[in-house]
Amino acid sequence: MNLPETEKKRIIIIGGGFAGISLAKKLKKVSAQVVLIDKRNYHTFQPLLYQVSTSGLEPDSIAYPIRKVLRKLSDFHFRWAKVDRVDPARQEVHTDMGSVRYDYLVMATGTRTNFFGNTDIQEHAMPMKTVPQALNIRSLMLQNFEKADDSPKESERMALLNFCIVGAGPTGVELAGAFAELKRNVFPKDYQHLNIDEMEIHLFEGSDRVLAPMSPMASKRAQHFLERLGVKIHLNTIVKDYNGEVLTMDNGTTMNTKNFIWTAGVTGAMVAGFETDNFVEHLNRFKVNSFNQVAGYENIFAVGDIAYMETEAYPKGHPQVAQPAIQQGAHLARNFRHLMQGRPMIPFKYFDKGTMATVGRNKAVVDLKKFRFGGFVAWFIWMFIHLWFLVGFRNRVIVFFNWVYNYINYDKAARLIIRSYNPKA
């Protein structure tokens, strides 16, 4: 990997998600060469991926070029590369574009979809962690509707119009609500010769309530909103298998579907080269101290979803959502300033700004410290917060006007099959 020689300390960040971008932006006051490596040249605003997959937004509304985000840094270098492994002994990162040496290394690789070892589900399910995966879901949804409109067989149409989502966390709940609004407001106009009542939306959850990380009140209200939208919720139900056509549950019952979306869990996106003592094996998350230093190293750090920091308030680590990642990234930048100045680092303390999820038009739930509320006010707060944290003024404007258009016209304009989804491609 070709980088300019420098007498400054070289900080390499692996990953351009919330944590990596938050860290890099704050390093402008640090006298160091900053190198960010990512296999994509853009930052994705993952909380709105579900709107790309359900035709509410185009992908360029929630993605932003990494080079543009960080162009104000004086000594910044981005490399579009896939990291193969890290060699801590030689202080080197090995990528498909070559190797590079570091003084400080920051792991901000985030998470990937966890299929819990089920190879059939992994092969046939549709995950939603990236922009291409969200576009796959959008294409498959629209392709199946086109096929259903031309199918004379009821059994075939039912499978094509049956949407099964596994995992009732925020992503699953938001997806289910978005599909339900398409069924209610959009598809009856587009497919006038189809019986839209044949479209079913099923949400499966292994625990006893939706939105399990949130308060019981938020779970109850979210379930109520979903059921009013016509979503069929299956609690205490584990999906054991899916072969591309038939879904099998732990109680032995089966269901035919051509739309199977997996949002049931994540695991750390670990990079090769570390010993098991450095990370929690069953979670694939780096063990870090209160300064985000990886166990066993003084010059290797981990931030965001890949970091596992046990504290009194969070004995099982911080939640794997955007806010801890953003705060850890910004805090580590402050500690790098201290390191460069020979001052002691400051322990990280997470400030919980609340949790929220939207279920659809005028429907959302918010947990904010001791306050619990839902409905239109929660939905408005959800929209404001997501607009605020979007990267780039252009993206905020585009998303805002898309939302206004969708709200006024009960429409979702991005119903385009840009590229056909082919699972064998």
DOZABA-371677 format. One record per residue: residue in three letters; x, y, z of N, C-alpha, C in turn. Coordinates in steps of 0.001 Angstrom, whole numbers, padded with zeros to 6 digits, always signed. Each point is the difference from the previous one (the first is absolute). Last residue first. Example, Ala and Ser with C-alpha at 12.3 -4.5 7.8 and 13.67 -1.06 7.14 Angstrom:
2
ser+012850-002250+007080+000820+001190+000060-000770+001090+000730 ala+000290-005720-000070-000890+001190+000000+000900+001200+000000 
% end
This chain:
425
ala-026263-015239-008752+001024+000859-000649+001185+000221+000930 lys-004201-002353+000929+001095-000847-000479+001123+000817-000618 pro-004195+001881+001649+000742-000596+001127+001179-000852-000418 asn-002393+004373-002217+000265-001387-000386+000822-000645+001090 tyr-003068+004771-001283+000648-000799+001044+000106-001435-000475 ser-000033+004601-003076-000760-001153+000442+000774-000754+001068 arg+000351+005287-000810+000671-001220-000460-000768-001180+000579 ile-002027+004077+000369+001191+000508-000686+000813-001151-000571 ile-005078+000814+001440+000885-001172-000037+001214+000425-000821 leu-003597+003163+002912+000748-000277-001218+000815-001278+000159 arg-003124+003434+002683-000389-001387-000297+000629-000436-001321 ala+000028+004259+003092+001176-000740-000480-000306-001464-000294 ala-003074+003524+001886+000296+000198-001419+001095-000902-000551 lys-004127+000029+003675+001440-000234+000102+000513-000094-001426 asp-004723+002174+002744+000688-000667-001100+001460-000233+000366 tyr-003932+002798+001769-000125-001409+000383+000703-000888-001040 asn-000092+004950+000186-000580-000787-001088-000231-001473+000351 ile+001890+003296+003103-001125+000674-000646-000727-000927-000970 tyr+003920-001563+002217-001046+000277+000986-001238+000596-000658 asn+003940-000850-002552-000655-001251+000392-001176+000253+000939 tyr+002645+003710-001226-000736-000522-001159-000764-001270+000368 val+002871+001766+003239-001147+000891-000190-000872-000502-001152 trp+004039-002257+000750-000963-000270+001075-001237+000875-000137 asn+003534+000750-002979-000593-001310-000252-001058-000317+001034 phe+002540+003849+000641-000999+000198-001046-000642-001323-000423 phe+003476-000173+003248-001121+000801+000506-001093+000154-001059 val+004046-002105-001224-000817-000859+000855-001216+000760+000513 ile+003120+002447-002514-000653-001008-000836-000925-000878+000839 val+002662+003204+002270-001027+000647-000821-000772-001035-000809 arg+003682-001489+002522-001083+000433+000883-001151+000611-000805 asn+003937-001190-002292-000768-001177+000397-001159+000371+000907 arg+003005+003435-001275-000775-000486-001150-000875-001177+000395 phe+003103+001696+003163-001184+000858-000149-000890-000486-001138 gly+003376-003247+002901-000104+000811-001203-001307+000767-000105 val+000171-004324+003005+001223+000683-000417-000271+000780-001281 leu-003517-001322+004159+000416-000320-001363+001240+000801-000365 phe-002449+000546+004145+001229-000797-000017+000392-000496-001396 trp-003984+002673+000800+001122+000706+000629+001303-000775-000158 leu-004155-001899-001388+000461+001046-000916+001249+000688+000543 his-002064-003128+002774+000643-000665-001135+000456+001007-001051 ile-002374+001599+003786+001294-000563+000408+000714-000629-001183 phe-004409+001624-000682+000942+001096+000239+001393-000542+000338 met-003574-003098-000514+000378+000618-001274+001060+001081+000209 trp-001839-002009+003863+000801-000986-000761+000477+000617-001306 ile-003011+002486+002557+001340+000004+000609+000920-000947-000752 phe-004493-000009-001276+000621+001271-000377+001424+000085+000556 trp-002598-003682+001278+000332-000095-001423+000699+001266-000477 ala-001747-000087+004371+001176-000873-000094+000474-000116-001446 val-003980+002322+000713+001115+000758+000577+001295-000809-000092 phe-004045-002126-001400+000456+001040-000919+001206+000761+000540 gly-000592-004634+002355-000945+000699-000836+000635+001086-000837 gly+001636-001743+005089-000127-000493-001358-001017+000807-000770 phe+003424-000347+004952-001160+000478-000732+000032-000532-001429 arg+002654+000386+005187-000403-000993-000985-001210+000544-000743 phe+004288+001601+003722-001179+000320-000800-000243-001069-001054 lys+003763+000349+003112-001196-000453+000703-001275+000224-000804 lys+004193-000017-002852+000201-000061+001449-001274-000510+000676 leu-001043+000008-004459+000939+001079+000293+000130+000134+001506 asp-002255-003092-004287+000412-000141+001403+001069+001049+000262 val-004080-000736-004000+001236+000610+000495+000167-000326+001475 val-002945-001352-004982+000131-000109+001455+001367+000531+000402 ala-003877+000567-004398+001351-000308+000463-000033-000135+001519 lys-003258+001515-004573+000097-001038+001032+001469-000277+000316 asn-001991+002800-003603-000509+000535+001270+000109-000996+001157 arg+001020-002358-004320-000501+001367-000062-000646+000405+001331 gly+003119-004054+000693-000680+000439-001206-000449+001441+000131 val+002718-002407+003149-000810-001117-000472-000714+000371-001290 thr+004765+001511+002979-001221+000408-000679-000714-001229-000544 ala+003584+001089+004349-000290-000789-001189-001289+000504-000606 met+004182+001161+004126-001256+000235-000702-000122-000927-001198 thr+002952+001628+004941-000185-000980-001062-001342+000246-000662 gly+003929+003029+003247-001312-000598-000241+000001-000961-001168 lys+003819+002374+001887-000920+001016-000525-001364-000580-000340 asp+004554-001110+003277-001134-000600-000688-000992+001089-000419 phe+005423-000148+000957-001171+000806+000334-001175-000510-000834 tyr+005025-002183+001760-001069+000105-000984-001158+000834+000539 lys+005485-000069+000918-001274-000162+000687-001120+000271-000988 phe+005807-001028+000285-001226+000259-000751-001217-000224+000892 pro+005116+001602+001630-000897-001142-000211-001272+000409-000744 ile+004806+002443-000646-001207+000132+000819-000909-001197-000266 met+005744+000859-000337-001275-000135-000690-001159+000058+000996 pro+004910+002524+000666-000737-001258+000210-001335-000001-000744 arg+004271+002749-001963-000927+000096+001127-000760-001315+000169 gly+003270+001539-003531+000576-000624+001183-000865+000093+001237 gln-000874+001337-004707+000500+001056+000879+000606-000545+001290 met-002000-002810-003297+001008+000756-000742+000645+001083+000860 leu-003609-002530+001800+001178-000844-000219+001124+000780-000677 his-004195+002110+000541+000708-000133+001280+001268-000827-000170 arg-002820+000355-003670+000617+001307+000260+000799-000048+001299 phe-002541-003733-001042+001186+000073-000857+000701+001348+000172 asn-004092-000646+002207+001094-000715+000665+001260-000048-000853 arg-003893+001895-001819+000459+000838+001112+001167-000668+000716 ala-002126-002456-003303+000748+001099-000620+000556+000940+001081 leu-002895-003429+001355+001350-000506-000288+000843+001068-000679 his-004529+000971+000847+000770-000037+001237+001431-000495-000245 ala-003134+000007-003576+000359+001372+000374+000876+000025+001249 gly-001678-004201-001378+000915+000552-000997+000465+001392+000370 gln-003287-002062+002678+001315-000611+000204+001016+000548-000994 gln-004494+001396-000455+000622+000561+001202+001379-000596+000265 ile-002583-001676-003613+000346+001410-000244+000739+000581+001196 ala-001675-004379+000461+001082+000047-000990+000467+001430-000239 pro-003762-000789+002821+001256-000393+000631+001185+000072-000963 gln-004270+001001-001943+000482+000970+000975+001266-000432+000751 ala-002421-002842-003351+000828+001093-000498+000617+000862+001098 val-001049-005125+001148-000759+000985-000765+000905+001194-000278 gln+000160-004436+002962+000621+000127-001325-000885+000854-000916 pro+000719+000106+005636-000858-000459-001099+000652+000277-001352 his+003211-000822+004216-000932+001017-000473-000861-000551-001127 gly+001981-003315+003873+000459+000841-001100-001064+000984-000440 lys-000594-002888+003712+000092-000841-001201+000430+000811-001220 pro-000602+002046+004313+000836-001170+000278+000135-000956-001182 tyr-001276+005173+000987-000193-000910-001145+000886-001227+000174 ala-000116+003337+003376-001310+000269-000597-000321-000959-001141 glu+004208-000266+002120-001018-000258+001021-001407+000190-000578 thr+003591-001375-003548-000037+001046+001014-001082-000363+001013 glu+002988-002109-004574-000843-000260+001163+000113+001157+000985 met+000788-000598-005483+000494+000681+001193-000971-000240+001151 tyr+001295-001494-005315-000755-000525+001138+000610+000573+001275 ala-000128+001070-005750+000625+000154+001311-000929-000499+001104 ile-001129+000321-004712+000998-001060+000140+000648+000018+001379 asp-003235+003327-001462-000628-001303+000200+000998-001125+000241 gly+002093+004742+000861-001265-000333-000640-000461-001418+000287 val+005242+000996+000204-001120+000892+000309-001254-000482-000730 ala+005553-001331+001612-001225-000413-000690-001128+000909+000454 phe+005933-000229-000214-001268+000403+000605-001164-000597-000797 ile+005773-000258+000923-001124-000474-000812-001291+000285+000758 asn+004437+000801+001785-000124+000838-001198-001070-000507-000965 glu+001232-002130+004210-000103+001412+000367-000269+000880-001213 tyr-001197-005477+001321+000717+000960-000842-000202+001418+000518 gly-002083-004012+001895+001314-000485-000387+000824+000978-000806 ala-005250+000515-000001+000707-000767+001033+001320-000539-000545 val-002043+004458-002061-000252-001433-000101+000860-000734+001022 gln-001820+005133+000539+001171-000782-000390-000356-001482+000002 asn-002809+003908+001312-000211-000671-001290+001250-000705-000517 phe-000745+002085+004367+000613+000904-000976-000149-000534-001420 ser-001487-002405+003893-000777+001246-000029+000583+001050-000939 asn+001068-005056-001224-000099+000641+001311-000763+001322-000151 val-000665-004589-003121+000690+001287+000134-000157+000518+001419 lys-000673-004588-003524-000013+000437+001390+000785+001309+000091 phe-002508-001720-004551+001255+000202+000708-000253+000393+001455 arg-003294-003145-003025+000217+001401+000339+001298+000119+000808 asn-002776-003997-001650+000924+000588-000976+000158+001499+000218 leu-002581-003435+002578-000570+001243-000521+000822+000584-001149 his+001251-003978+002396-001365-000279-000457-000701+001242-000543 glu+004546+000309+001748-000100-000884-001168-001428-000180-000496 val+002623+004126+002183-001012-000901+000539-000433-000907-001142 phe+005049+002216+000147-001416+000266-000299-000905-001015+000668 asn+004884+000073+000328-000262+001404-000316-001473+000310-000225 asp+001991-004398+000822+000043+000795+001233-000366+001458-000247 thr+000510-003196-003561-001325-000053+000649-000027+000774+001311 glu+003388+001562-003892-000188-001180+000836-001362+000058+000681 phe+001318+002319-004902-000052+000207+001442-000212-001321+000723 gly+000082+000611-004841+001291+000441+000512+000045+000193+001500 ala-004273+000483-003810+000980-001017+000394+001279+000640+000536 val-004921+002289+000385+001099-000087-000960+001015-001004+000527 met-005690+000930+000870+001371-000189+000489+000993-000106-001161 ala-004997+001730+001075+000742-000219-001245+001488-000063+000337 gly-004359-001287+003316+001080+000921-000320+000710-000367-001282 thr-005143-001209+000553+001222-000423+000666+001113+000939-000443 val-005903-000259+000227+001266+000397-000607+001154-000602+000801 gly-005835-000814-000985+001184+000135+000846+001227+000416-000783 ala-004628-000655-001716-000088-000589+001341+001257+000137+000843 thr-002135+001064-004638+000525+001120+000799+000166-000430+001461 trp-001310-001926-005365+000604-000379+001284+000587+001228+000682 ile-003940-001551-003980+000987+001011+000399+000454-000290+001420 phe-002781-002132-004532+000430-000366+001342+001152+000902+000408 asn-003803-001206-004025+000608+001212+000562+000351-000253+001453 lys-002365-003065-002772+001112+000337-000883+000736+001246+000490 thr-003305-004148+002404+000323+001405-000237+001176+000125-000951 asn-003526-003622+003106+000597+000244-001315+000236+001494-000203 met-000163-003170+004635-000641+001098-000711+000730+000189-001323 thr-000678-003662+004721+000720+000519-001164-000803+001101-000671 thr+000633-002850+005182-000844+000563-001050+000861+000608-001101 gly+001781-001922+004135-000282-000931-001086-000866+000544-001107 asn+001962+002186+003996-001141-000832+000396-000439-000955-001104 asp+003555+003221-000552+000407-000976+001008-001147-000882+000467 met-000088+002018-005050+000126+000545+001355+000304-001107+001007 thr+000691+001020-005642-000365-000969+001038+000269+000592+001371 leu-000832+001419-005621+000526+000408+001301-000507-000985+001051 val+000734-000157-005657-000784-000388+001172+000735+000403+001271 glu+001847+001104-004288-001438-000025-000292-000852-000241+001240 gly+004788+000311+000055-000248+000822-001174-001470+000064-000365 asn+001682-002326+003860+000689-000587-001155-000179+000801-001286 tyr-000014+000315+005780-000615+000570-001186+000796-000478-001204 asp-000665-000729+005913+000539-000323-001324-000760+000750-001080 lys-000685+000574+004834+001092-000970+000009+000619-000218-001376 val-002788+003891+003107+000054-000554-001347+001234-000883-000094 ile-003043+001421+004434+001331-000030-000613-000096-000646-001379 thr-003341+002569+003951+000081-000878-001163+001384+000110-000626 asn-002430+002659+003527+000470-001286+000531+000078-001049-001101 leu-002947+003746-001786+000934+000084+001120+000347-001394+000510 his-002104+002414-004558+000176-001331+000574+001066+000098+001091 ile-003599+003385-003102+001176-000118+000861+000020-001384+000651 lys-002148+002882-004455-000241-001174+000839+001281-000303+000780 val-002182+004730-002285+001153-000897+000110-000338-001140+000958 gly-002808+003964-001228-000238-001298-000619+001171-000956+000040 leu-000794+004555+001961+000399+000067-001402-000179-001329-000725 arg-000832+000344+004642-000983+000863-000673+000314+000146-001480 glu+003071-002307+002673-001211-000798-000185-001105+000818-000662 leu+004029+002188+001148+000211-000980-001067-001265-000801-000288 phe-000019+003072+003629+000070+000703-001275+000112-000993-001158 his+000201-001753+004346-001348+000485-000301-000026+000704-001357 gln+004147-001358+001703-000776-001158-000427-001418+000418-000392 ala+002739+003302+001834+000476-000373-001335-000786-001192-000542 arg-000819+001372+004420-000551+000953-000960+000425-000348-001419 lys+001740-002626+003526-001455-000172-000082-000605+000925-001053 ser+004609+000391+000999-000291-001264-000679-001497-000170-000227 ala+001459+003650+002553+000322+000204-001412-000311-001257-000805 met-000491-000276+004643-001022+000864-000560+000230+000236-001484 pro+003207-002476+002500-001236-000761-000263-001103+000856-000607 ser+005043+001574-000925-000864-000170+001159-001233-000834-000350 met+004368-000885-002958-000679+001212+000465-000929-000316+001166 pro+002561-003358-002443+000921+000897+000714-000666+001245+000556 ala-002591-003275-002603+000404-000471+001330+000992+000923+000706 leu-003255+000044-004180+000879+001043+000559+000446-000340+001414 val-003955-002981-000957+000761+000721-001014+000822+001085+000695 arg-001351-004596+002592-000503+001303-000397+000859+000595-001108 asp+000804-004303+002250-001437+000154+000246-000539+001380-000353 ser+004241-002669-002541-000346+000376+001371-001498+000258+000112 gly+001998-001142-004211+000223-001105+000927-000354+000321+001435 glu-002111+001831-004855+000884+000398+001099+000106-001131+001005 phe-002068+001684-005329+000318-001078+000934+001010+000484+001040 leu-003904+001877-003817+001169+000398+000779+000226-001037+001095 his-002818+000715-005063+000187-000759+001233+001304+000442+000658 ile-003862+001468-004013+001276+000389+000618+000078-000695+001347 glu-002867-000491-005095+000072-000160+001455+001393+000376+000482 met-003625+000322-004584+001312+000340+000568-000070-000114+001518 glu-003873-000518-002639+000816-001221-000006+001413+000259+000526 asp-003233+003455-000705-000225-000695+001275+000787-001317+000065 ile-000257+002712-003937+001090+000368+000916-000184-000647+001373 asn-001452-001336-005001-000685+000095+001281+001061+000263+001064 leu+000460+001458-005299+000356-000945+001060-000912+000201+001206 his-000004+002758-003940-000605-001287-000326+000392-001097+000990 gln+001651+004540+000194-001450+000075+000136-000695-001329-000298 tyr+004796+002082+001318-000404-001343-000454-001513-000144+000180 asp+002074+004169+001071+000916-000523-001015-000492-001311-000608 lys-002403+002098+003559-000044+000860-001181+000874-000541-001121 pro-000089-002216+004250-001347-000072-000601-000140+000863-001252 phe+004169+000085+002564-000209-001131-000898-001421-000122-000549 val+001142+003548+003238+000706+000068-001288-000385-001127-000953 asn-001638+000723+004733-000091+001259-000728+000516-000012-001435 arg-000213-003862+003270-001186+000809+000233-000135+001145-001001 lys+003794-002966-000014-001223-000784-000252-001239+000883+000086 leu+004107+001895+001173-000035-000256-001445-001277-000744-000370 glu+000821+000594+004511-000452+001244-000615-000006-000093-001515 ala+001656-003650+002492-001441+000149+000232-000533+001278-000624 phe+004652-000817-000082-000703-000905-000917-001515+000158+000144 ala+002620+002364+003055+000132+000577-001343-000686-000874-001042 gly+000203-001528+004497-000879+001149-000120+000039+000608-001390 ala+002988-003499+000974-001374-000503-000016-000989+001145-000170 leu+004554+001127+000552-000254-000638-001290-001448-000461-000113 glu+001437+001696+004118-000108+001071-000983-000255-000548-001398 val+000736-003083+003504-001251+000733+000235-000189+001086-001059 gly+004062-002428-000015-001126-000833-000394-001328+000709+000140 thr+003904+002248+001513+000037-000203-001449-001198-000806-000480 pro+000569+000727+004740-000379+001196-000754-000028-000205-001507 gly-000539-004517+002391+000688+001170+000514-000409+001214-000817 ala-001403-004837-000428-000878+001138+000268+000717+001084+000786 gly+000887-004601-003321+000670+000946+000877-000830+001247+000184 val-000637-002790-004350+000425-000645+001242+000821+000992+000814 ile-003944+000011-004156+001140+000709+000590+000323-000662+001337 cys-003019-000815-004898+000347-000525+001329+001282+000664+000486 phe-004229+000388-003934+001252+000604+000469+000246-000426+001443 asn-003041-001417-004678+000155-000260+001429+001364+000509+000454 leu-001800-000204-004570-000483+001174+000732+000093-000164+001514 leu+001283-003449-003131+000662+001194-000508-000364+001244+000802 ala-002141-004128+000962+001416-000078+000374+000752+001248-000429 met-004502-000385-001283+000086+000146+001453+001449-000038+000477 arg-000972-000844-004574-000166+001415+000356+000165+000211+001495 glu+000016-004422-001555+001217+000689-000422-000072+001477+000369 ser-003794-002621+000772+001076-000424+000905+001306+000705-000334 glu-003813+000668-002840-000145+000648+001301+001155-000340+000929 lys+000153+000205-005444-000091-000963+001103-000048+000733+001342 pro+000622+002073-004414-001385-000444+000161-000206-000915+001206 ser+003665+004212-001248-000144-001398+000403-001472-000381+000169 asp+002162+004381-000967-000118-000820-001213-000260-001471+000319 asp+000691+003372+003337-001010+000617-000854-000255-000824-001260 ala+003459-001213+003046-001322-000302+000558-001109+000557-000887 lys+004487+001020-001064-000299-001409-000275-001401-000363+000489 glu+001587+004290+000996-000207-000120-001436-000357-001434-000385 phe+001168+000809+004449-001309+000569-000295-000310-000072-001498 asn+004236-001353+001434-001013-000977+000406-001411+000532-000210 gln+003670+002862-000868-000023-001105-000960-001092-001006+000352 leu+000808+003508+003010-000688+000469-001195-000076-001077-001070 met+002350-001011+004011-001384+000336+000316-000773+000376-001262 leu+004657-000688-000344-000732-001257+000164-001474+000260+000268 ser+002878+003741-000250-000164-000643-001302-000818-001271+000114 arg+001106+002251+004002-000918+000795-000811-000265-000673-001343 ile+003224-001951+002785-001348-000190+000565-001019+000775-000830 asn+004510+000577-001121-000436-001367-000315-001424-000246+000491 leu+002102+004013+001165-000468+000030-001382-000442-001384-000466 ala+001956+000335+004235-001296+000691+000016-000592+000076-001401 gln+004330-001738+000420-000984-000942+000545-001389+000630+000062 pro+003665+002713-001396-000338-001023-000996-001036-001005+000506 val+001517+003266+003145-000817+000574-001066-000316-001036-001082 thr+000949-001967+004854+000712+000867-000930-000973+000549-001044 lys-001292-003070+003464+001032+000743+000719+000696+001026-000886 met-003882-003897-000011-000103+001424-000324+000978+000794+000868 pro-001308-005478-002182+000419+000888+001098-000145+001454-000419 met-002413-004728-001649+000421+001325-000444+000424+000813+001224 ala-000009-005684-000958-000638+001176+000595+000558+001287-000586 his+001579-004563-001111-001242+000405-000660-000634+001281+000549 glu+004247-002125+001574+000021-000093-001456-001219+000653-000642 gln+000402-000334+004755+001021+000909-000518+000004+000017-001527 ile-002770-003100+002209-000525+001362+000120+000998+001006-000568 asp+001437-004410+000148-001116+000121-000937-000591+001401+000027 thr+003448-001159+003114+000509+000189-001360-001123+000144-001029 asn+000662+001035+005354-000995-000658-000856+000345+000265-001458 gly+002304+001816+004029+000462-001288-000511-000978-000727-000898 phe-000709+004462+001877+000083-000987+001079+000306-001408-000525 phe-000285+004461-002239-000973-001045-000335+000050-001164+000988 asn+001425+005547-000362+000259-001260+000706-001116-000990-000330 thr+002325+004730-002407-001180-000788+000344+000403-001329+000627 arg+003380+004036+000653-000593-000627-001175-001180-000841+000473 thr+002968+004626+002025-000554-001351+000098-000400-000515-001372 gly+003962+003819+001587-001438-000191+000162-000409-001454+000090 thr+004473+002457-000442-000535-000833-001084-001485-000306+000137 ala+004055+002653+002016-001363+000538-000008-000807-000738-001067 met+005130+000225+002692-000942-000926-000624-001403+000580+000149 val+005161+002208+000033-001348+000057+000565-000903-000940-000798 leu+005646+001118+001088-001009-000658-000820-001349+000067+000715 tyr+005302+002492-000141-001229-000300+000749-001015-000596-000973 asp+004176+000476-001650+000414+000284+001368-001156-000281+000955 tyr+000947-002416-005023-000709+000984+000822+000764+000262+001294 arg+000573-002067-005548+000390-000017+001401-000739+001101+000761 val-001261-003080-004601+000338+001328+000494+000292-000100+001491 ser-000827-003158-005039+000134+000134+001448+000382+001433+000367 gly-002991-001994-004465+001337+000013+000575-000030+000233+001492 met-003881-000421-002736+000781+001008-000722+001424+000099+000534 asp-003395-002833+001877+000117-000460-001387+000711+001021-000883 thr+001273-000152+005246-001217+000154-000785+000198-000573-001399 his+002244+000420+005417+000128-000612-001318-001344+000045-000716 val+002837+002687+004200-001317-000396-000492+000180-000518-001417 glu+003536+000590+004538-000335+000110-001410-001443-000434-000246 gln+003485-000164+003903-000793+001218-000128-000337+000293-001465 arg+002215-003897+002061+000734+000859-000941-000684+001349-000195 ala-001955-003148+002946+001422-000055+000355+000826+000931-000887 pro-004754-000668-000750+000327+000908+001116+001489+000015+000344 asp-002893-001021-004456+001171-000606+000644+000436+000925+001137 val-004801-001056-003068+000857+000944+000720+001139-000780+000622 arg-003448-000885-004588+000419-000336+001368+000851+001126+000568 asp-002728+000390-004058+000107-001453+000139+000363-000410+001417 val-002603+004428-002449+001022-000408+000956-000030-001518+000160 lys-001405+003314-004229-000528-001011+000916+001136-000476+000901 ala-000771+004972-002674+000669-001303+000055-000712-000914+000989 trp+000700+005295-001710-001107-000922-000297+000589-001398-000105 arg+001777+004567+002627+000353-001104-000881-001182-000955-000101 phe+001456+005487+001603-000969-001101-000051+000512-001065-000960 his+002194+004276+003113+000107-000860-001172-001032-001114+000109 phe+001738+005231+002261-000900-001150-000005+000144-000766-001312 asp+001712+004400+002527+000875-001113-000407-000806-001301+000071 ser-002229+004166+000817+001190+000471-000713+000896-001135-000501 leu-005544+000255+000580+001179-000431+000766+001255+000315-000798 lys-004442+000655-001728+000570+001141+000730+001190-000387+000875 arg-002763-003112-002622+000947+000741-000830+000628+001194+000716 leu-003366-003775+001117+001220+000262+000760+001016+000860-000752 val-004375-001331-001746-000270+000207+001426+001247+000528+000709 lys+000311-001337-004523-000640+001303+000156-000277+000312+001461 arg+001822-004210-001164+000982+001049-000286-000607+001395+000190 ile-002804-003807+000385+000886+000159+001150+001005+001124-000236 pro-004973-000213-002237+001401-000370-000258+000906+000286+001199 tyr-005219-001340+000486+000768+001222-000211+001468-000376-000203 ala-005667-001882+000441+001425-000322-000115+000759+001274-000366 ile-004810-000362+000333+000495-000406+001317+001464-000415-000041 ser-002488+001497-003869-000530+000880+001046+000592-000318+001364 asp+000788-002522-004073+000895+001153+000146-000506+001015+001013 pro-002554-004030-001135+001190-000224+000847+000911+001201+000158 glu-005329+000600-000626+001054-000551-000841+001281-000112+000828 leu-005125-000284+002095+001146+000850-000315+000903-000708-000997 gly-004160-001961+001285-000217+001341+000524+001093+000979-000375 ser-000636-004999-000845-000280+000986-001058-000279+001406+000509 thr+001484-004111+002443-001448+000059-000192-000410+001184-000870 ser+004595-000935+001186-000508-001323-000377-001499+000004-000257 val+002191+003937+001542+000492-000331-001339-000611-001315-000468 gln-000871+001308+004335-000767+000825-000918+000484-000154-001436 tyr+002209-002195+003595-001292-000630-000228-000855+000820-000964 leu+004238+001601+001552+000108-001021-001044-001356-000610-000322 leu+001353+003454+003390-000998+000224-001050+000125-000993-001149 pro+002944+000013+003921-001378+000030+000512-001073+000209-001060 gln+004898+000032-001021-000712-001274+000079-001421+000079+000569 phe+003475+003064-002725-000834+000308+001152-000961-001173+000183 thr+005051+000101-002395-001423-000314-000102-000714+000370+001295 his+004743+001442-002999-000571-000258+001323-001499-000207-000159 tyr+004033-000921-003851-001047+000864+000537-000394-000442+001404 asn+002961-002270-003190+000508+001368+000021-001016+000988+000533 arg+001173-005429+001160-000905+000857-000763+000501+001433+000088 lys+002324-003355+002230-000263-000701-001268-001049+000703-000833 asp+003621+002341+003530-001329-000607-000047-000192-000665-001358 ile+003707+003067+003433-000129-001097-000970-001408-000568+000081 leu+003091+004707+001454-001226-000768+000191-000121-001021-001124 val+003936+003314+002574-000305-000867-001142-001255-000794+000331 val+003142+004570+001767-001184-000830+000203-000301-000762-001284 gln+004273+002683+002708-000472-000427-001314-001141-000985+000216 ala+001208+004051+003514+000265-001390-000365-000430-000222-001437 ser-000684+003650+004024+001113+000002-000947+000409-001440-000294 val-004956+002067+001482+001103-000859+000424+001085+000013-001071 lys-004391+002079-000261+000812+000764+000948+001199-000792+000508 lys-003265-001850-002967+000575+001146-000711+000870+000856+000908 leu-002756-004081+000979+001464-000049+000024+000644+001178-000716 lys-004807-001118+000343+000507+000708+001173+001526+000015+000064 lys-002339-002330-003473-000385+001410-000072+000589+000814+001141 ala+000569-004764-000080+000829+000692-000990-000322+001490-000055 leu-002642-002826+002855+001389+000127+000446+000814+000854-000971 ser-004404-001077-001233-000018+000904+001155+001413+000243+000518 ile-000567-003195-003409-000173+001358-000508+000010+001018+001139 gly+000221-004593+001157+001193+000407-000747-000088+001423-000507 ala-003799-001916+002211+001135+000168+000913+001227+000533-000732 phe-003965-001000-002514-000217+001114+000924+001229+000253+000874 gly+001434-002609-004181-001350+000105+000552-000103+001175+000951 gly+003810-002010-002817-000546+001333-000181-001454+000103+000420 gly+004876-003208+000704-001451+000094+000055-000497+001423-000064 ile+004760-001141+001717-000618-000987-000886-001506+000069+000182 ile+004491+003401+000834-001365-000342+000409-000553-000991-001012 ile+005123+002055+001680-000791-000706-001001-001343-000376+000615 ile+004264+003661+000883-001182-000636+000584-000798-000649-001131 arg+005328+001925+000903-001015-000430-000971-001115-000744+000732 lys+003856+004066+001308-000572-001300+000337-001097-000328-001021 lys+003866+003211-001720-001094-000005+000963-000370-001434+000366 glu+003135+001208-003350+000623-000057+001322-001057+000032+001099 thr-000356-001968-005297-000296+001077+000934+000769-000194+001294 glu-001061-001730-005636+000812-000137+001210-000264+001209+000908 pro-003778-001710-003497+001159+000886+000164+000759-000309+001287 leu-002610-003941-002534-000341+001166+000813+001224+000882+000145 asn-001928-004788-002601+000842+001170-000192-000528+001186+000788 met-000081-005677+000336-000855+001201+000000+000884+001243+000000 
% end
